[in-house]
C-alpha cells in the first residue's frame, strides 16, 4: 500500500526537477494516505493552486488535511507537520517520508 522511498532522494529529485518531482511525490503519497485513512485530502484539489487568488487558502487547507492524514497513519503531530509545510516544506517532506517508510516496515 505504501511505497518505500529514500527521503534524501525525494529532496534531491525535487531540486533537480525544479519541483516537478515534489508535486508527483505529494500526489502519490496523498493517494497512499487516502487508501489508509479517510481524512486525507483529494489530490485533485491541487489544481486549485493554479488560481492565483485561491492558492494560499487551498495550500493552507491542503497542508492541514495532509498533515492530519499523516498523523492518523503514523502518529506524528499534525500541527508540527503543518507548520513545517507552511514554513519550510522540504522538512515536512522528509518527516512524512520517514514516517511512511516506518509504516512500510511495519506492514512488511
Order of alpha helices (4+ residues) and beta strands (2+ residues): alpha-alpha-alpha-alpha-alpha
